[in-house]
Amino acid sequence: MAMLLVDGKSFTESKHTEFNKLESIEDYMTKLEDSLRKRRLVMSIMYHESRFNDSIVNETSGASGCLQIMKSMVRHINATEGTNYTYSDRFDRKKSEEMFFLIMDKYNPTYDLDTAAHVWYCGPYKMKSRWNLSRSYRREISDIYNIIKLYDTMNNLENLPPEIKAERVLKDLLSQVLDVEVFNVIYYKGRDKYTNAPSDILSISFKSSDDLSKYNEYITTSSLCDDSGVKFTDNSVIYSGSNLISLVSDMILEKYNQKFKV
């Protein structure tokens, strides 16, 4: 039987490793998932704010760096945490992330996705009264987070494309996971003209009617059919509704888990 090695030593010999300090495998997996969630979160906000550009500066607000940190945020962190970050540290990826995590640890210790997006967009003050101001931003961060989670789940996080586009990602994943040939994916985020509520459009075009039929066999039992409008035309399926990225993400992950028995 193969022996589990940690830092070149057998597990029983590794008395000082982080793994060995934990009470159980479940504790280890919980810590691992917490770490992954934090990494996905900061990557989601970083992508939205700068497309991972460490040198970008907003000429209007002065927000700078990969996380678009304001000077006032640097001053706030130094005053409340006793740190000595400088304005130029906003152009340093590692130090920008350090400041991000200090803010999250203080104002959002559970790393809730919605709260994190709101705090980063509106600041940590008067969160309840200002909640509606961040609605669109929170939706956008959620969409990006779900796409990153899909890549993460499929062990492709290191190969994340420099431009994260919902259409490209969904096309690749649908082809790989559902084994159908997808011609094109179009995703449009909009609002209902009568209620102004979020109303997205997701169109998936297949290369043949057989591919559409194969896809349809699966989605007939999917939550997509219950939670969004569905229309079939030619070799395409068109969804309308809200949270479509999340719904499609859940569907693909469900199929992926079945296929590989995760």
Residue, then its C-alpha position, 0 to 999 in steps of 0.5 A: m500500500a502506498m504511503l502518504l507523504v507530507d513534505g517528504k516524510s510519512f504522515t505519521e512522521s510529520k508532527h509539525t505540519e498544518f495537516n497533522k494539527l487538524e482534528s480530522i479530515e473534515d476539518y482539513m477539507t473545510k479549511l481547504e474549501d474556505s481558502l478556495r472560496k476566498r481565492r475565488l472571491v478576490m479573483s472575481i473582484m479583481y477581474h471585474e475591477s481591472r482585468f488583473n491589471d496591476s498598473i491601471v488608474n481610474e482618472t476620475s476617482g483615483a482608484s488604482g491597481c488590480l483591485q482599484i483601491m482608493k487612497s481613503m481605503v489605504r488610510h482607513i486600513n492603516a488607521t484601524e489595523g495599525t498597518n503602514y501601507t502606502y498609496s504606491d502599494r496599491f500597484d503591488r498585487k500581493k499588498s493589494e490582496e493583503m488590504f482586501f483580506l484585512i477589510m474582509d476579515k473585519y467587515n465580512p468575516t464569513y466571506d459572504l459573496d454578496t456582502a463582500a461585493h457590497v463592501w468593496y463597491c460601497g464601503p463598509y458603512k451604512m450597509k443596510s441603507r446603501w444595499n440597493l446601490s450595489r445591486s448590479y455590482r453584486r450580480e456581476i461579481s456573482d456571475i464571474y465567481n460562478i464561472i471561476k468556480l466552474y473552472d476551479t471544479m474542473n481543475n482548470l483554474e491555472n488555465l483561466p483565460p485572461e479574458i473571462k467571458a461567460e459565452r466562451v466559458l459556457k460554450d467550452l463547458l457545455s461541449q466538454v461536459l454534456d458531449v454536444e457540439v455547441f455552435n455559439v453561446i450568446y449571453y445578454k444581461g438586461r432588465d424587464k421593461y415593465t418592472n425593471a427587474p433583472s431579466d437576462i437572455l441566454s441563447i445556446s445554438f447547436k451544430s445539429s438538431d441531434d445535438l439539441s435533442k441530446y441536450n434537451e434530454y438532459i435539461t428536461t429534468s433540470s431546474l432551468c425548466d422550472d426557473s426560467g422561460v425556455k424557447f426552442t427555435d431551429n437548433s437553438v434554445i433560448y432562456s430568459g429570466s434571472n440568475l441564468i449563469s448560476l442556473v447553468s453553472d449548477m446544471i453543468l456541475e450536476k452533470y459533471n458530478q454524475k459523469f465523473k462520480v465526484 
